[in-house]
Amino acid sequence: MKVILRIADAAVAEKFGLESVVEINCTEEYCASSFGYPVFLIGEENIFTGELFRQLRDTGGATLETDNPTKVCLGLGLARNEPGLVVVEA
């Protein structure tokens, strides 16, 4: 599964301690995963949430590219038509 966070405003990315382009990883290591909810991480241990995505989108023009919008929306609590969610080919 591919999930890429792109933050248009480099200053906002820096403020959050991120690069302008970040690969988001899905993990099975958290308890929410055992209930069927995917958990997404930035790096090895920082949980990526729908709230964080919305902050980055609203302040830094971030987009989230994925080839599996159903899993991303389920894990992050986003609507399928969430602004900034971009569906790409695998």
Backbone as CSV, one residue per row, in Angstrom:
resi,resn,N_x,N_y,N_z,CA_x,CA_y,CA_z,C_x,C_y,C_z
1,MET,0.843,-1.174,0.000,0.000,0.000,0.000,0.890,1.239,0.000
2,LYS,0.504,2.187,-0.791,1.268,3.426,-0.927,0.518,4.570,-0.241
3,VAL,1.211,5.282,0.662,0.654,6.478,1.300,1.784,7.503,1.390
4,ILE,1.614,8.612,0.684,2.617,9.666,0.639,1.979,10.986,1.080
5,LEU,2.606,11.639,2.044,2.184,12.958,2.498,3.051,13.996,1.806
6,ARG,2.430,14.932,1.132,3.149,16.033,0.478,2.695,17.344,1.116
7,ILE,3.656,18.097,1.633,3.350,19.369,2.301,3.896,20.486,1.428
8,ALA,2.997,21.302,0.891,3.378,22.349,-0.059,4.238,23.440,0.580
9,ASP,3.953,23.796,1.812,4.668,24.871,2.501,5.812,24.274,3.334
10,ALA,7.039,24.461,2.875,8.211,23.888,3.542,8.365,24.385,4.976
11,ALA,7.972,25.630,5.239,8.084,26.178,6.595,7.149,25.447,7.554
12,VAL,5.956,25.100,7.090,5.014,24.348,7.919,5.557,22.943,8.167
13,ALA,6.095,22.317,7.135,6.688,20.983,7.291,7.789,21.023,8.346
14,GLU,8.635,22.020,8.265,9.742,22.160,9.214,9.218,22.375,10.636
15,LYS,8.173,23.177,10.769,7.570,23.441,12.082,7.105,22.150,12.751
16,PHE,6.624,21.199,11.957,6.157,19.920,12.476,7.269,18.865,12.501
17,GLY,8.480,19.261,12.131,9.605,18.341,12.136,9.565,17.321,11.016
18,LEU,8.971,17.714,9.878,8.798,16.808,8.749,9.498,17.323,7.504
19,GLU,9.730,16.427,6.574,10.190,16.796,5.242,8.964,17.211,4.425
20,SER,9.190,17.788,3.249,8.067,18.181,2.391,7.347,16.983,1.779
21,VAL,8.059,15.871,1.623,7.469,14.630,1.127,7.817,13.536,2.129
22,VAL,6.770,12.866,2.655,6.963,11.864,3.702,6.189,10.602,3.347
23,GLU,6.847,9.456,3.455,6.145,8.189,3.277,5.516,7.802,4.613
24,ILE,4.234,7.474,4.573,3.500,7.059,5.763,3.394,5.532,5.720
25,ASN,3.693,4.884,6.839,3.694,3.425,6.901,2.494,2.904,7.672
26,CYS,1.925,1.809,7.178,0.834,1.127,7.869,1.455,0.026,8.726
27,THR,0.960,-0.147,9.952,1.535,-1.143,10.854,0.462,-2.040,11.455
28,GLU,0.873,-3.210,11.831,-0.002,-4.154,12.521,0.357,-4.248,14.003
29,GLU,1.251,-3.403,14.489,1.803,-3.521,15.836,0.966,-2.865,16.938
30,TYR,-0.088,-2.161,16.603,-0.874,-1.464,17.614,-2.208,-2.164,17.832
31,CYS,-2.772,-2.021,19.026,-3.989,-2.748,19.371,-5.151,-2.427,18.434
32,ALA,-5.222,-1.214,17.931,-6.309,-0.872,17.010,-6.276,-1.757,15.777
33,SER,-5.091,-2.191,15.387,-4.961,-3.048,14.211,-5.677,-4.378,14.414
34,SER,-5.689,-4.883,15.641,-6.327,-6.175,15.899,-7.841,-6.100,15.757
35,PHE,-8.401,-4.893,15.764,-9.830,-4.711,15.563,-10.155,-4.350,14.113
36,GLY,-9.166,-4.438,13.237,-9.381,-4.165,11.826,-9.098,-2.738,11.411
37,TYR,-8.670,-1.886,12.335,-8.372,-0.505,12.001,-6.872,-0.346,11.756
38,PRO,-6.493,0.083,10.574,-5.064,0.284,10.324,-4.529,1.460,11.125
39,VAL,-3.272,1.360,11.517,-2.590,2.437,12.231,-1.445,2.899,11.347
40,PHE,-1.324,4.195,11.161,-0.316,4.753,10.269,0.761,5.473,11.070
41,LEU,2.007,5.294,10.638,3.145,5.871,11.336,3.982,6.730,10.406
42,ILE,4.547,7.790,10.988,5.600,8.566,10.338,6.885,8.076,10.983
43,GLY,7.764,7.513,10.213,8.978,6.930,10.787,8.643,5.638,11.499
44,GLU,9.352,5.376,12.575,9.200,4.107,13.296,8.128,4.131,14.382
45,GLU,7.857,5.320,14.979,6.994,5.298,16.152,6.021,6.451,16.287
46,ASN,6.040,7.426,15.408,5.134,8.568,15.522,3.841,8.285,14.772
47,ILE,2.743,8.231,15.513,1.452,7.913,14.907,0.957,9.104,14.095
48,PHE,0.516,8.805,12.871,-0.047,9.806,11.971,-1.563,9.709,12.079
49,THR,-2.223,10.817,12.380,-3.674,10.829,12.598,-4.385,11.695,11.561
50,GLY,-5.690,11.507,11.477,-6.505,12.342,10.611,-6.462,13.796,11.054
51,GLU,-6.414,14.018,12.352,-6.334,15.388,12.880,-5.042,16.076,12.430
52,LEU,-3.929,15.349,12.502,-2.657,15.916,12.055,-2.701,16.213,10.560
53,PHE,-3.272,15.298,9.788,-3.384,15.546,8.350,-4.183,16.829,8.084
54,ARG,-5.294,16.994,8.767,-6.122,18.194,8.558,-5.374,19.466,8.951
55,GLN,-4.599,19.419,10.026,-3.781,20.577,10.421,-2.778,20.912,9.317
56,LEU,-2.090,19.905,8.828,-1.088,20.121,7.778,-1.735,20.602,6.484
57,ARG,-2.904,20.085,6.170,-3.619,20.513,4.966,-4.058,21.972,5.090
58,ASP,-4.626,22.326,6.238,-5.173,23.667,6.414,-4.090,24.733,6.569
59,THR,-2.949,24.375,7.155,-1.892,25.369,7.367,-0.783,25.315,6.332
60,GLY,-0.589,24.142,5.717,0.549,23.992,4.808,0.219,23.460,3.439
61,GLY,-1.076,23.326,3.127,-1.461,22.846,1.806,-1.110,21.393,1.548
62,ALA,-1.121,20.566,2.597,-0.731,19.162,2.456,-1.778,18.355,1.697
63,THR,-1.284,17.349,0.977,-2.135,16.357,0.341,-1.648,14.977,0.781
64,LEU,-2.544,14.017,0.718,-2.225,12.646,1.079,-2.558,11.777,-0.121
65,GLU,-1.535,11.187,-0.726,-1.707,10.346,-1.908,-1.716,8.889,-1.493
66,THR,-2.681,8.121,-2.010,-2.760,6.706,-1.679,-3.379,5.906,-2.813
67,ASP,-2.994,4.636,-2.859,-3.616,3.717,-3.803,-4.658,2.840,-3.099
68,ASN,-4.891,3.096,-1.805,-5.877,2.349,-1.042,-6.682,3.311,-0.158
69,PRO,-7.572,4.106,-0.765,-8.294,5.121,0.003,-9.203,4.530,1.088
70,THR,-9.737,3.341,0.869,-10.611,2.730,1.865,-9.858,2.488,3.167
71,LYS,-8.677,1.899,3.086,-7.879,1.610,4.282,-7.411,2.897,4.960
72,VAL,-7.006,3.883,4.169,-6.550,5.158,4.728,-7.704,5.877,5.432
73,CYS,-8.855,5.924,4.799,-10.004,6.597,5.403,-10.452,5.898,6.681
74,LEU,-10.439,4.574,6.686,-10.811,3.809,7.873,-9.840,4.086,9.021
75,GLY,-8.553,4.045,8.732,-7.537,4.232,9.762,-7.439,5.647,10.294
76,LEU,-7.676,6.630,9.424,-7.519,8.028,9.828,-8.836,8.724,10.153
77,GLY,-9.944,8.055,9.921,-11.244,8.663,10.183,-11.580,9.772,9.208
78,LEU,-11.175,9.588,7.961,-11.439,10.583,6.920,-12.603,10.143,6.038
79,ALA,-13.306,11.097,5.469,-14.342,10.799,4.491,-13.687,10.478,3.153
80,ARG,-14.359,9.696,2.327,-13.806,9.342,1.009,-13.578,10.594,0.146
81,ASN,-14.364,11.632,0.371,-14.220,12.867,-0.401,-13.497,13.964,0.382
82,GLU,-12.687,13.547,1.343,-11.929,14.493,2.178,-11.045,15.376,1.298
83,PRO,-11.115,16.693,1.452,-10.217,17.561,0.699,-8.763,17.182,0.975
84,GLY,-7.968,17.114,-0.079,-6.555,16.787,0.068,-6.233,15.324,-0.070
85,LEU,-7.235,14.455,-0.081,-7.006,13.023,-0.279,-6.978,12.758,-1.786
86,VAL,-5.863,12.244,-2.260,-5.654,12.036,-3.696,-5.460,10.542,-3.936
87,VAL,-6.285,9.964,-4.808,-6.154,8.556,-5.143,-5.235,8.426,-6.357
88,VAL,-4.211,7.562,-6.222,-3.247,7.335,-7.298,-3.234,5.853,-7.658
89,GLU,-2.672,5.536,-8.807,-2.535,4.149,-9.241,-1.458,3.461,-8.413
90,ALA,-1.622,2.178,-8.218,-0.617,1.392,-7.460,0.695,1.307,-8.196
